[in-house]
Amino acid sequence: MKYQEIQHEARIAPQPVDRMLSGLVGIGKFCLLLLVVPVVVEIYKKPLAEQNAQRARLETLKTERDQRAATRDKLLRQVEWIKTDTAYLEMRARDHEHMHKKGEYVIRIE
């Protein structure tokens, strides 16, 4: 049998042009990254500001809704008292409508 010695090809040292080109490619990637990151940030910045504005508007609307619900509940209670409670109706007529009973004198000190 015949044996042959196989030698791996020796690695060839990179030529100066190859090193320069690979360096330029690395610099190009870095510059591209520097251009892409601000664009991405700018794209997401505007919707984020709009979203925050909408959240603030939602909070004000919720507060307004709660205030109106409280006012509605108060008015519904007053309507119910007017329908059922004669003492409340009399008090309401005296205080808000400045009414009085026959033969009665009302002196108001304000």
C-alpha positions in Angstrom: 0.0 0.0 0.0 1.0 3.4 -0.8 0.5 6.1 1.7 0.4 9.7 0.7 0.9 12.6 3.0 -1.9 15.1 2.6 -1.1 18.5 3.8 -3.6 21.1 4.4 -3.2 24.3 2.5 -1.5 26.8 4.6 -3.7 29.7 5.4 -2.7 32.7 3.3 -2.3 35.8 5.2 -4.9 38.4 4.3 -3.6 40.9 1.8 -3.7 44.6 2.8 -6.5 45.3 0.3 -8.6 42.5 1.9 -8.1 44.0 5.3 -8.9 47.4 4.1 -12.1 46.2 2.4 -13.2 44.3 5.5 -12.6 47.4 7.6 -14.6 49.5 5.2 -17.5 47.0 5.4 -17.4 47.1 9.2 -17.4 51.0 9.1 -20.3 50.8 6.6 -22.3 48.6 8.9 -21.7 50.9 11.8 -22.8 53.9 9.8 -25.9 52.1 8.6 -26.7 51.3 12.2 -26.2 55.0 13.2 -28.7 55.9 10.4 -31.3 53.2 11.2 -31.6 53.7 14.9 -32.7 57.3 14.8 -35.2 56.5 12.1 -36.7 53.7 14.1 -36.9 55.9 17.2 -38.6 58.7 15.2 -41.1 56.3 13.8 -42.2 55.0 17.2 -41.9 58.4 18.9 -44.9 60.0 17.3 -47.4 57.2 18.0 -46.1 57.1 21.6 -46.8 60.8 22.1 -50.3 60.4 20.6 -50.9 57.4 22.8 -49.9 59.3 25.9 -52.2 62.2 24.9 -55.1 59.8 24.4 -54.4 58.3 27.9 -54.5 61.7 29.4 -57.8 62.5 27.6 -59.2 59.2 28.8 -58.4 60.1 32.4 -60.1 63.5 32.1 -63.2 61.8 30.5 -63.3 59.2 33.3 -63.2 62.0 35.9 -65.9 63.9 34.1 -68.0 60.8 33.8 -67.7 60.1 37.5 -68.8 63.7 38.3 -71.8 63.5 36.0 -72.8 60.2 37.5 -72.7 61.7 41.0 -74.8 64.6 39.8 -77.3 62.3 38.2 -77.5 60.2 41.3 -78.1 63.3 43.4 -80.9 64.5 41.0 -82.5 61.0 41.0 -82.6 61.0 44.8 -84.2 64.4 44.8 -86.8 63.3 42.3 -87.6 60.3 44.4 -87.9 62.4 47.6 -90.2 64.9 45.8 -92.4 62.0 44.7 -92.6 60.2 48.1 -91.5 62.5 50.9 -93.9 65.4 51.8 -91.5 66.8 54.4 -88.8 67.2 51.8 -91.2 68.7 49.4 -92.3 71.3 52.0 -88.7 72.1 52.9 -87.8 72.5 49.2 -90.8 74.8 48.7 -89.8 77.0 51.7 -86.1 77.2 51.1 -85.8 77.3 47.3 -89.1 78.8 46.2 -89.5 81.2 49.1 -93.0 80.0 49.8 -94.8 80.1 53.1 -98.1 78.9 54.6 -101.1 81.0 55.0 -100.9 83.3 58.0 -97.2 82.6 58.5 -94.5 85.3 58.5 -91.1 84.4 57.3 -88.1 86.5 58.4 -84.9 85.7 56.6 -81.5 86.8 57.9 -78.8 86.6 55.3 
